[in-house]
Amino acid sequence: MKTQVLVTGGTGYIGSHTAVELIEEGFDVVIIDNLSNSQESVLDGIEKITGVRPAFEKFDLCEREKVKAFFQRYPRIEAIIHFAALKAVGESVKKPLEYYRNNLVSLINLLECMKGNVLKNFIFSSSCTVYGQPDVLPVTEKAPVKKALSPYGNTKQIAEEIIQDYLASCADDLRCISLRYFNPIGAHPSALIGELPTGVPQNLVPFVTQTAIGIHSELKVFGNDYNTPDGTCIRDYIYVMDLAKAHVAALKRLLENKHKSPFEVFNLGTGKGLSVLEIITTFEKVTGVKLNYRFAPRREGDIEKIWADPSLANRELGWKAETSLEDTLLSAWKWEKYIRGKNN
């Protein structure tokens, strides 16, 4: 019988790509999503790619009784990959209480039900935002967790603390791997699933592709006076399917009892920092589309520059980000053209 895995937020961007990778690796996937920032039609894309339609339940993980009832219906679940969260840095500055309530209450409900259902394996979708603006680059897992620059980043810090405190309190053999993502971009090569933000995109690449296709008249680049070579922010951009593969590697590590402590942390990135302008010029080069962009004031909560040292994940998970930036941006553009063609 296949190992059953719960993917929360599984119709979202990273969740849906990870669901595909899990199914293709032979896992039985169950998805919970409240569809606040995704669409149920994503399940169609997953099914077209894999030939399997994962079980799907629509409800909010902040509703404790519904979470409890869910686990009664699915007693075979052996692991949870927890993506479900609000995730926009800028929005979190404007709506902090909404972010704290959603991101932390949902986590607590899941952890409580794990103990009640003797469920041992938990993978947490964390973020490089926990490092704030690092003193040393590239960032290793030993870098200090600094005061968060946004409520979103703070929810990830607090969530990791909650998980560690909970693990320390449990006599059960609970274990967690926290995966600290850098900046996921791109789409599945089939263009059947990809990043589909609601409203105006908060992330760079969807804004780039939507501007390129004519949805927006211009692309705003937030800040050109940072202490970087071209004045724009630097990030570590990782292909979403490479990121999805890391989740499968982390899951197998837990299921095969290869973890070295109850709580492990891995940075997931390419190890290379790229500026906003480098993303724009590379996109223009590989697509042949000229972008209309202008500089705007800095955005509150943004970090100046950060990129990963992924060597621990490379070594311990046997995983590496391998897809080129050019192929990654082409996949994002292919996805943008697909969804606009489908919707017109």
C-alpha positions as CSV (number, residue, x, y, z in Angstrom):
1,M,0.0,0.0,0.0
2,K,1.3,3.5,-0.9
3,T,2.4,5.8,1.9
4,Q,-0.3,8.5,2.4
5,V,0.9,12.0,2.7
6,L,-1.1,15.1,3.6
7,V,-0.1,18.2,1.7
8,T,-1.7,21.4,3.2
9,G,-2.0,24.2,0.8
10,G,-1.6,21.7,-2.0
11,T,-3.5,23.6,-4.7
12,G,-1.1,26.6,-4.1
13,Y,2.1,27.3,-6.0
14,I,4.7,25.2,-4.3
15,G,2.2,22.7,-2.9
16,S,0.8,21.7,-6.3
17,H,4.3,21.2,-7.8
18,T,5.3,19.1,-4.7
19,A,2.1,17.1,-5.0
20,V,3.0,16.2,-8.6
21,E,6.5,15.1,-7.6
22,L,5.1,13.1,-4.7
23,I,2.6,11.3,-6.9
24,E,5.3,10.6,-9.5
25,E,7.5,9.1,-6.7
26,G,4.7,6.7,-5.7
27,F,3.1,8.5,-2.8
28,D,-0.7,8.7,-2.1
29,V,-1.4,12.4,-1.8
30,V,-4.3,14.0,0.1
31,I,-4.7,17.8,-0.2
32,I,-6.3,20.3,2.2
33,D,-6.7,23.9,1.0
34,N,-9.2,26.7,1.7
35,L,-8.7,28.1,-1.8
36,S,-8.1,31.6,-0.4
37,N,-5.1,32.1,-2.8
38,S,-5.6,29.2,-5.3
39,Q,-8.1,27.5,-7.5
40,E,-9.6,24.0,-7.4
41,S,-8.9,23.7,-11.1
42,V,-5.2,23.2,-10.1
43,L,-6.3,19.6,-9.4
44,D,-7.1,19.2,-13.1
45,G,-3.5,20.2,-13.9
46,I,-2.1,17.7,-11.4
47,E,-4.3,15.0,-12.8
48,K,-3.3,15.7,-16.4
49,I,0.4,15.6,-15.5
50,T,0.4,12.5,-13.3
51,G,-2.7,10.6,-14.3
52,V,-3.9,10.7,-10.7
53,R,-6.3,13.1,-9.1
54,P,-5.4,13.5,-5.4
55,A,-8.1,13.4,-2.7
56,F,-9.1,17.0,-1.9
57,E,-10.8,18.6,1.1
58,K,-11.7,22.3,1.2
59,F,-11.6,23.9,4.6
60,D,-9.6,26.2,6.8
61,L,-7.0,24.7,9.0
62,C,-7.7,27.3,11.6
63,E,-11.0,25.5,12.3
64,R,-9.8,23.0,14.9
65,E,-12.9,20.7,14.9
66,K,-12.7,20.3,11.1
67,V,-9.0,19.4,11.4
68,K,-9.8,16.8,14.0
69,A,-12.6,15.3,11.8
70,F,-10.3,15.2,8.8
71,F,-7.8,13.0,10.6
72,Q,-10.6,10.7,11.7
73,R,-11.5,10.3,8.0
74,Y,-7.9,9.7,7.0
75,P,-6.3,7.4,9.6
76,R,-3.6,6.2,7.1
77,I,-1.7,9.5,6.8
78,E,1.9,8.9,7.7
79,A,3.4,12.4,7.1
80,I,2.4,16.0,6.7
81,I,4.0,18.6,4.4
82,H,2.7,21.9,5.7
83,F,2.6,24.7,3.1
84,A,-0.7,26.4,3.9
85,A,0.0,30.0,5.0
86,L,-0.4,33.6,3.9
87,K,2.9,34.5,2.4
88,A,3.2,38.1,1.0
89,V,5.8,40.2,2.8
90,G,4.2,43.6,1.9
91,E,0.7,42.5,2.7
92,S,1.8,41.1,6.1
93,V,3.0,44.6,7.1
94,K,-0.5,46.0,6.4
95,K,-2.4,43.0,7.9
96,P,-0.2,41.6,10.7
97,L,-3.0,40.1,12.9
98,E,-4.4,38.2,9.9
99,Y,-1.0,36.7,9.2
100,Y,-0.4,35.7,12.9
101,R,-3.9,34.2,13.2
102,N,-3.8,32.2,10.0
103,N,-0.2,31.0,10.0
104,L,0.1,30.1,13.6
105,V,-3.3,28.8,14.6
106,S,-3.3,26.4,11.6
107,L,0.1,25.0,12.6
108,I,-1.0,24.5,16.2
109,N,-4.1,22.6,15.1
110,L,-2.1,20.3,12.9
111,L,0.5,19.6,15.7
112,E,-2.2,18.8,18.2
113,C,-3.8,16.3,15.8
114,M,-0.5,14.7,15.0
115,K,-0.1,13.7,18.6
116,G,-3.6,12.4,18.8
117,N,-3.2,10.3,15.7
118,V,0.3,9.0,16.5
119,L,1.5,10.8,13.3
120,K,5.3,11.2,13.5
121,N,6.6,12.9,10.3
122,F,6.2,16.7,9.7
123,I,7.8,18.9,7.0
124,F,7.4,22.6,7.5
125,S,7.5,25.2,4.8
126,S,9.7,27.8,6.2
127,S,11.6,30.8,4.7
128,C,14.9,32.5,4.4
129,T,13.2,35.5,5.9
130,V,14.0,34.0,9.3
131,Y,17.6,35.2,8.8
132,G,16.6,38.9,8.3
133,Q,19.5,40.7,6.7
134,P,22.4,38.3,7.3
135,D,25.8,39.5,8.4
136,V,27.6,37.0,6.3
137,L,26.7,35.7,2.8
138,P,26.0,33.1,1.6
139,V,23.7,32.0,4.5
140,T,24.3,28.7,6.3
141,E,21.9,27.1,8.6
142,K,24.1,28.2,11.5
143,A,23.4,31.9,10.8
144,P,21.5,33.6,13.6
145,V,17.8,34.0,13.4
146,K,17.4,37.7,13.6
147,K,14.5,40.0,14.3
148,A,12.1,39.6,11.4
149,L,11.6,42.6,9.1
150,S,8.0,41.7,8.4
151,P,5.1,40.0,10.2
152,Y,5.3,37.2,7.6
153,G,8.9,36.5,8.4
154,N,8.0,36.6,12.1
155,T,5.3,34.0,11.7
156,K,8.0,31.6,10.2
157,Q,10.3,32.3,13.1
158,I,7.6,31.8,15.7
159,A,6.3,28.7,13.9
160,E,9.8,27.1,14.1
161,E,9.9,27.9,17.8
162,I,6.5,26.4,18.4
163,I,7.5,23.2,16.6
164,Q,10.7,22.9,18.5
165,D,9.0,23.5,21.9
166,Y,6.3,20.9,20.9
167,L,8.9,18.3,19.9
168,A,10.7,18.8,23.2
169,S,7.5,18.2,25.2
170,C,6.6,15.0,23.4
171,A,7.6,11.5,24.6
172,D,6.5,10.3,21.2
173,D,9.0,9.9,18.4
174,L,7.8,13.1,16.5
175,R,10.3,14.6,14.1
176,C,10.3,17.6,11.8
177,I,12.3,19.0,8.9
178,S,12.0,22.7,8.4
179,L,12.9,23.7,4.8
180,R,13.9,27.3,4.5
181,Y,13.2,28.4,1.0
182,F,14.8,31.2,-0.8
183,N,12.9,32.5,-3.9
184,P,10.9,29.9,-5.8
185,I,10.1,30.8,-9.4
186,G,9.0,29.1,-12.7
187,A,6.4,26.5,-13.5
188,H,6.0,22.8,-14.3
189,P,7.5,22.2,-17.8
190,S,4.1,21.0,-19.1
191,A,2.7,24.5,-18.3
192,L,-0.3,22.7,-16.8
193,I,0.4,24.2,-13.3
194,G,2.3,27.3,-12.2
195,E,2.2,30.3,-10.0
196,L,-1.3,31.9,-10.2
197,P,-1.4,34.9,-7.8
198,T,-4.8,36.4,-6.9
199,G,-4.9,40.1,-7.8
200,V,-1.7,42.1,-8.3
201,P,1.3,39.8,-7.9
202,Q,3.5,40.3,-4.8
203,N,6.4,38.3,-6.2
204,L,8.7,39.5,-9.0
205,V,8.5,36.8,-11.7
206,P,4.6,36.7,-12.0
207,F,4.8,40.5,-12.2
208,V,7.4,40.2,-15.0
209,T,5.4,37.7,-17.0
210,Q,2.1,39.6,-16.5
211,T,3.7,42.8,-17.7
212,A,5.3,41.0,-20.7
213,I,1.9,39.7,-21.8
214,G,0.2,43.1,-21.4
215,I,-1.8,42.8,-18.2
216,H,0.2,45.6,-16.5
217,S,1.5,48.6,-18.4
218,E,4.7,48.7,-16.4
219,L,6.8,46.7,-13.9
220,K,7.7,48.4,-10.7
221,V,11.2,47.7,-9.3
222,F,11.1,48.6,-5.6
223,G,14.3,50.4,-4.8
224,N,17.4,51.1,-6.9
225,D,19.6,52.6,-4.1
226,Y,20.5,49.4,-2.2
227,N,24.1,48.5,-1.5
228,T,24.3,46.1,-4.4
229,P,26.2,46.2,-7.8
230,D,23.2,47.6,-9.7
231,G,21.3,49.1,-6.7
232,T,18.4,46.5,-6.8
233,C,17.7,43.8,-4.3
234,I,19.5,40.4,-4.6
235,R,17.8,37.1,-4.1
236,D,18.5,33.4,-4.6
237,Y,16.0,32.3,-7.2
238,I,15.3,28.5,-7.3
239,Y,13.2,26.6,-9.8
240,V,10.0,25.4,-8.2
241,M,10.4,21.8,-9.5
242,D,13.9,21.6,-8.0
243,L,12.3,22.8,-4.7
244,A,9.5,20.1,-5.0
245,K,12.2,17.4,-5.4
246,A,13.8,18.6,-2.1
247,H,10.5,17.9,-0.3
248,V,10.5,14.4,-1.5
249,A,14.1,13.9,-0.4
250,A,13.2,15.4,3.1
251,L,10.2,13.1,3.3
252,K,12.2,10.0,2.5
253,R,14.8,11.0,5.1
254,L,12.1,11.0,7.8
255,L,10.3,7.9,6.7
256,E,13.6,6.0,6.5
257,N,14.7,7.2,9.9
258,K,17.8,8.9,8.5
259,H,17.3,12.2,10.4
260,K,19.9,13.0,12.9
261,S,17.8,15.0,15.4
262,P,14.1,15.5,16.0
263,F,14.3,19.0,14.4
264,E,16.4,19.6,11.3
265,V,16.8,22.7,9.2
266,F,17.9,22.9,5.6
267,N,18.4,25.9,3.3
268,L,17.0,25.4,-0.2
269,G,18.5,27.6,-2.8
270,T,21.0,27.6,-5.7
271,G,23.8,29.3,-3.8
272,K,23.9,32.2,-6.3
273,G,22.4,35.7,-5.7
274,L,20.8,37.5,-8.6
275,S,19.5,41.1,-8.7
276,V,16.1,42.2,-9.8
277,L,17.6,43.8,-12.9
278,E,19.5,40.6,-13.7
279,I,16.1,38.7,-13.7
280,I,14.6,41.3,-16.0
281,T,17.5,41.3,-18.5
282,T,17.7,37.5,-18.5
283,F,13.9,37.3,-19.1
284,E,14.2,39.8,-22.0
285,K,17.1,37.8,-23.5
286,V,15.4,34.3,-23.4
287,T,11.9,35.5,-24.5
288,G,12.7,38.3,-26.8
289,V,10.1,40.4,-25.0
290,K,11.1,43.9,-23.9
291,L,9.8,44.9,-20.5
292,N,8.6,48.4,-19.6
293,Y,9.8,48.9,-16.0
294,R,10.4,51.8,-13.7
295,F,12.0,52.3,-10.3
296,A,9.7,52.9,-7.4
297,P,10.5,53.6,-3.7
298,R,11.7,50.7,-1.5
299,R,9.0,48.4,-0.2
300,E,8.7,48.0,3.5
301,G,9.8,44.7,4.8
302,D,12.2,43.9,1.9
303,I,15.7,42.5,2.7
304,E,18.6,44.1,0.7
305,K,20.4,40.9,-0.3
306,I,20.4,37.3,0.6
307,W,21.4,34.0,-1.0
308,A,21.9,30.5,0.3
309,D,24.7,28.1,1.1
310,P,22.8,25.0,0.2
311,S,25.7,22.6,0.9
312,L,24.1,21.0,3.9
313,A,21.0,20.1,1.9
314,N,23.2,18.9,-1.0
315,R,25.1,16.6,1.3
316,E,22.4,15.3,3.7
317,L,19.4,15.2,1.4
318,G,21.3,14.1,-1.7
319,W,19.6,17.0,-3.5
320,K,20.7,19.9,-5.6
321,A,19.1,22.7,-7.5
322,E,20.1,22.0,-11.1
323,T,17.8,23.9,-13.5
324,S,19.3,27.0,-15.2
325,L,17.8,30.4,-14.7
326,E,17.1,30.6,-18.5
327,D,15.0,27.4,-18.5
328,T,13.3,28.5,-15.3
329,L,12.2,31.8,-16.7
330,L,11.1,30.2,-20.0
331,S,8.9,27.8,-18.0
332,A,7.3,30.8,-16.2
333,W,6.7,32.5,-19.6
334,K,5.2,29.3,-21.1
335,W,2.8,29.1,-18.2
336,E,1.8,32.7,-18.5
337,K,1.0,32.3,-22.2
338,Y,-0.9,29.0,-21.5
339,I,-3.2,30.5,-18.8
340,R,-4.0,33.6,-20.9
341,G,-4.7,31.5,-24.0
342,K,-6.9,29.3,-21.9
343,N,-8.8,32.1,-20.3
344,N,-9.4,34.2,-23.5
